[in-house]
Amino acid sequence: MNRYNLMLGTSWEALPFRFPSSETIEAMRTADLIISAVDLSSARRAIASSSVLSKHCMWLDLGNEARHGQVVFGAAHIAGRGLYPNVMDAYPEIETLEDDTQRSCSVAEAIRSQDCLVNRAVTTAGMSIVWELLRTGETDKHWITVDLATGCQNAFPFPAVPQCA
């Protein structure tokens, strides 16, 4: 993080802690951007329902399966979700999904369950949104899908805002 701050003139703070925790709650009051890459549905639900989020905070969520994944960029706070839907709006089933807490017992089993580059591909897609935000101050990218089986990556814009007549 220090390298990025020096290069870009930012003052980002990375908090590699399980959410929610005492280390993350206070930081979320002033956060501009939350980046989540979690395996548990309960972690996404906790972020979405957090009462301490600042109203301008945006949320970049990264998720993947064995050969495909997605990046969803939207508003973290409920007040902005009409204009900028987040991962909970894109995947409403997260509200009722049970957490899969089973871990692979061996490295070989873990490797068989997921392509070795799917995490990197999804992370690169997510960081392309962050880089665009840093360089230009805006992005029209709401959602990026990555499919290693087909080799396709697709970006989708935010939903159109209805115009007043």
N, C-alpha and C positions, 0 to 999 in steps of 0.2 A: 504494500500500500504506500509506503514511503516513496518508492520510485515514481509511482503515478502522481502523487501529490507534488513532488519536485518537478516532474516533467510538465504537468498540466496547470500548476499553480492552484491546486485545490487543497482542501483540508479535510479530506475524507477520513472516516474512522471505520475500520473493519472490526466487527464484533463476532468472532467465531464461537458463539455460545449457543446452547440449546435454547429455543424460544418456547415459552416465556421464561425469563430468568431475571434476577435482580440486575444483572449486567446489561440486559437489553431493554428493560422497561423504561428507564430514564432516557436512554438515547433515542427511543422512538418518539418522545415528545417533540423533538426538534428535527427529526430525520426528514430529509428531502426525498430519499430513495431507499427502499428496502429491496434487497435482492435475496430471494429464497431459492434454495435447491435442496428440497427435503423429500424424504421417502414416506413420511407419515402424513396422512390426511388431517390428523388432529393438529399438526403444526400449522398447516394452512388455515384451518378453522380458527386457531388461536390468533393468528395475525389478522385475519379478516374481522374478527370480533373484538379486537383490542380497543379499549376505550381511551387509550392514551395517544393514539395516532394524531399527528398534526393534520389539519384539513387539506394542506397542499401536498402531502406525502404521496409519492407514486410507488408502485410495487411492480417489480420485475420478477416473475416466477418462472423457474426452469424445471421441467419435468421430463422424464423419459421412461420408456419401456425397453425391451431387448434391442430393437433395431430402429426405433423411431422416437421422436420427442417433440416438445413444443416449448416455446417461450411466449409468455403472455405478459404484456405491459399494460398497466391500467392504474386507476386510482386506488390507493390503499383505504382511504377514509370513505365511509358510506356517502358522504356529501358529494363526492366527485364521480361516483360509479355510474351515474346516468350518462355522462359524457364519455367517460373512460372506463368501460367495464374491466374488471380484473379476472383473475383465474377462477374465482368462485362463481362469477357470472358465466364464464365460458364453459365451466364444468360443474354444473349445479349438483351433480351426484357426489361431489366431495363432501357435501353436508352430511351424507349418510354412510359414507364408506368406512368400513372398519380398518383400523391400522393393521398392516401385515408386519408383525415384529419378528418373524422368523428370519434368521440370518443363515447364510451359507456356511456349512461346517468346514469347507475346504476351499482353497484358492481355485482348484480345478473346477469345482462346482460353481463358484462365483463367475469364473470366466465363461463357462458354458451358458450361463443364464443371460449374458449381456454382451453385445459386440464391444470390442475393446475401444472403439472410437466414438461410440454414441454419446458419452458424456462430453467429450471434447467438441464434437459437432454442435451439440446443443449450447454449450458454454460459449463457443465462438459466435453463434447466432445471437445469443443474449448480449454479449459484449459489443456486437456491432450496433445494437440499439444504444447502449451506454456511450459508445464512441460518437455516434451521431448527435446525441444530446450534448455532449461536451464540446464538440466542434461547432455545431450550428445553433444549439439552444433549443432545438425542437426535433420531433420525429412524427411521421404519420404512421409508423409501424405499430400496430396493436398486437399482432400475433405473427409468429414465425413457426412454421412446421418444418421438421427435418426428418427425412426418411432414408436411412442407409440402404434399405432393400432396393429402392428404385433409384437412389442417387439424387432425389429431388429435394430442393429446399424452396419453400414458398413463403412470401411475406404478404400479410393482409392489413389494410388500413383500418383505422378506427371507424366505427359506424358513423354514417352521415348524420349531422345535426339537422333536425327539421327547421326549415326557414319559416319565419312568420309571414303571413300574407299581407 
